[in-house]
Amino acid sequence: MITWSNFVSQLFNGLALGALLALISSGLTIIYGTLGVLNLAHGAMFMLGGYAGYVAYEATGSFIVALIGGAVFLLLVGIVIERVIIRHFYTRPHGDQLLVTFGLSIVFVEIVRFFFSSLSKTVPAPPLLSGITSLGFMVYPTYRLAVVGIVAVALLALFFLLYKTRLGMIVRAGIEDSTMVDSLGINVYRVFMIVFGIGSMAVGFAGIVNAPVVSLTPDMGEAILVQTFVVVVIGGVGSFPGAVLGGIIAGEIISLTSMVDPGYAYVMLFAAMVLVLLVRPHGLLGTRGRE
Amino acid sequence: MSARPVQAGVAGAPGVDAPQRVAVQPQRQRRFVVEAITAAVLIVMPFVLPHLGFAPNTVNRIIVWGLFGIGFDILFGYTGLLSFGQSALYGTGGFFAAYLLTIAGFPYVILALFLGMIAAAAVGYLVGLVALRRTGIYFAMITVAIAEVFYFVEFNPLAHWTGGENGLPGVPSPSLYLGFTTINFTSGWSMYPFLAFWYFIGIVIGLRIVRSPVGVILRAIRENPLRAAAVGHSIHGYKLAAFVIAAAYAGFAGGLLGVMQGFMPPEAFMFDTSGQLVMQTAIGGTGTLFGPLLGAAVWLFLRDFLQATLGLGATWKLVLGVVFVLLVCFLRHGIIGGIKDLLAFLRRKRGGSTGTGAAAPSAAASAAAAGSRMPRAGAASGKAAVAAMPARHAAAPASSGPILQASGLSKRYGGVIANADIDFTVNHGELRGIIGPNGAGKSTFFKMLTCEVPPTSGKIVFEGRDITGMSVTDVCQLGLTKSYQVNQLFNRLTVRENVTIAALAELRGKFRLDLLRNLAGIPGLHDQVERTLHLVDLASRADTPVSDLAYGEKRRLEVGLALATSPTLLLLDEPLAGMSPSERVETVRLLKSISRGRTMIIIDHDMDSLFELAERVTVLQEGRVLVEGTPEEIKGNAKVQEAYLGGVHGVLAQ
């Protein structure tokens, strides 16, 4: 039975999931847009962020430390794998890039499984944000409301970084034409490394923000990766606003379909992707560019 | 290496006969050898592998993965489409067959396998229609998403038919009734002959497909989809065909999985299945059809070894993951590629014992010698060839009047006007030159004529037919094509294969699924390829990979590709660009011989050459036609001099 408050609460769930997907997808899309590498390990890095936060939380008991720890750890992971591995794949075919990042995703998942076993781990929400909040006409878990807020702040920070700083200008120019940026005397490789780090940080942050909502398992990243791909296809590759729009659309589709029958959530998501591909092959906010 | 100059010399002298023999015979010999070795290895495997520590069920799994991988290699290794969604088709075929054999009570195992294959192929067709709307990275992402949808559909909406998370138990094993006795294929080694038989059938069909005209075109799509479309192949159709072929293999292999285990597991639909297939193929090596089998053997052997012998338990996957990453980093083309590279290295080393340093210069010298020697031979045989190589419509050149009429042709890119209101007519048999300063819109104009880019406004009529808005493929099929300003070749293929690809488009039309036809069986193909090779003077380099050619040779091949489609109207975009003065002289001679009996339009900056070649010249400036006339008129035209020299008169006329 679908009630009005049930519907609104699912709408909120969709928004929370959508915001999260938006953050994850912007990480993927700025990396792809700038470096031309589709990171199949992105989902595994989402999981890594959650586990890094879990470790930080277990050690300190502070959720804030967990948030920062998850993000910083993934920043470092991103920078290291860019320097050690990804860098050597810029000139190799797309197929090789997909293969190596796919291999990395398996390594990440299995390392976590090795240290933390396959049993699920939980990070509790901070006391301040736990419990439920009354919105007048309905009650809603406080932390889920907070997720929307936290992610919105993170997205705004990313927006400012991309659109209001010198680095952001270089990154956006790089998405348009990285060869040109290189020939203008900017060290593209250093920028690539920073972008990979920022994209990884975004997904790591999303991973730990999401941790109190779900429980952590080593292979939780796979489903997220698939949803992220749909978001990027819907929004348009390389487009930050597209990732945000696509994320919210995908989040709402999953959430509202789940209210009727969870089994069809992916079917509807996929149907939306096909529709976009048929009507606007380059995504809602994408432009004809790199493939 | 040392044998090549001799061979080139021999091949060059008698003309067409020698290369023909060299080309056809090894291929025919090798064809039976590969199949025979496969059969022999499949027969010997049960006697050898147990001694290496393979359990019979592991060997059976390797066979199923290997069969699954044949189709995937055609899709990824040959066509260049990396799909992470093969599990969807594997599961579809498997569950369709298993459903028939269990819940539906269908009694014929082999027929059920084929019905599963057909179901998977049908689903593959629909999935392909969606996924192939995009290429490259998008394609990979879409296939991942599609596979995930199938997984969820199997689990929930279709659980009634598929058993959901329990899968379908009780799949019967096949048996063969021979009249006097019945052979039951149950499990272990008794199942092996059944699986090995289907693998053998799969590899025989797979080898035929990759050696068919379609196989060559699939490789062309992998190397350069833009050019494959431009020489007149419907690349979307062929990509879809490759996708459906891969789906059919996946579906059949999925069915075999259920039959082999007596149980159809829902894991067949999992993303892990797709991932494992991709990794096994990458480990084994792509582009040989055998890579997936080898990769599966390595993968499953290491898994058993790490898990059981070393007692690593669940950590086996971590070790394999690390091994895989290292392999992708350092062994680019998998194990088979690595073996090939090693053999090539050893051969070079053995050849190098007579003098490593001398090898390269001598090759270069022989190439140079061939280069200086061949033009004369080429010109001589070229004359004969030209007479024998008419443009497509033999009657057409005799007729006069316009072959191409463009009227009011304009192209705007946002605020930039590349071409504005161009009226342009070329008559049958004419050789027209187009000149103009950089940025005059010459290349854009050519792209519009060949329908690579649609005009913003205006109309193009070719041989009385309005071709505005048609695809570049269709226009090429009508007999209008161009050679590119920047080489667009199929780099990892040989010169002969390059020309073959272009010639196939004319001989077979833009789309035909002659999957089992031998390339040698296409009437006229051999002659057309040889004639084109002689015409562009590359007969002595026919079996060289394009990546090893000198720049001038690549330029000639660029023209050869356009020529091999037998165009009635041939457009050449800066055929002389980047050539040395002596190469220019040769190429001008080549262009002259090509122009006999066909209509050509040439863009070039080399005015001396162009004035020598062209009967009439059109000058473009700032996207408009500045003036049109004979070379003499153009040389003396004040407006042209102004366009080029900014008002300094008289220089050009000297």
Interface residues (C-beta under 8 A of the other chain):
Chain A: Y32 L38 L40 I85 H88 R92 H94 G95 D96 L98 L99 V100 F102 G103 L104 I106 V107 E110 I111 R113 F114 S118 E222 A223 L225 V226 F229 V230 V232 V233 V237 D261 P262 G263 Y264 A265 Y266 V267 L269 F270 M273 V274 L277 L278 P281 E291
Chain B: F76 G80 L82 F84 V130 R133 R134 T135 G136 I137 Y138 A140 M141 I142 V144 A145 I146 E148 V149 F152 V153 F155 N156 P157 F271 G275 V278 M279 A282 A314 T315 K317 L318 L320 G321 V322 F324 V325 V328 C329 R332
